[in-house]
């Protein structure tokens, strides 16, 4: 076992150590959940069973999504419209083979354009 560990590179050792830390953390989380589970079961039994508890959680989540969540997060920004300067793009010449690395790329110039101009013109007509 020691010889196998010594053959591993630094990145592999870090990977194995992080897996070990995750396993230990999972064991601690399960142990903590088991310790507090008895209290939670008592509360669920008093409130009408597990189905009532699930319904309560789902209703609470829906209320947060519909009401208070919209107040806490800012509204999304509208898409950018305006002039876009010309730029070089590393264009994939075989998009279907890109995921497997079976493609080639070519640097292509993209001319200056106005983003959103067509949508605005369509709205005016």
C-alpha positions, 0 to 999 in steps of 0.5 A: 500500500505504501509503494502504491501511495508513493507512486502517485503524483501530487495531484492524485494524492490531493484527490485521494485526500479530498475523497477521504475528507469528504467521506469523513465529513459524510460520516460526521453529518450522518452521525449528527443527523442521527443524534438530532433525528429523534427530536425531529421525529417527535415534532413530526409525529406531533404535527400529523405525520411525515406527509404533513411535514412534507406538505408544510415544507413544500408550501413554505418553499412555494411561498418563498419563491412567489413572495419574499424571494422576488423582493430579496433578489434584484430584477434581471438585467435586460439583454445588452443592446448597442454597438459591438466592436469587431473582434477575433473569434477562435471558430470551431470548424466541426461543432459536432466533433468538438466535444470529442476533440475531433475538430479544428479551429480557425481565427476569424474576424467578426465585423463591428455590428449593433446588437439588438438593432433588428429587434428594435426595427421590427418593433417600430414597423 
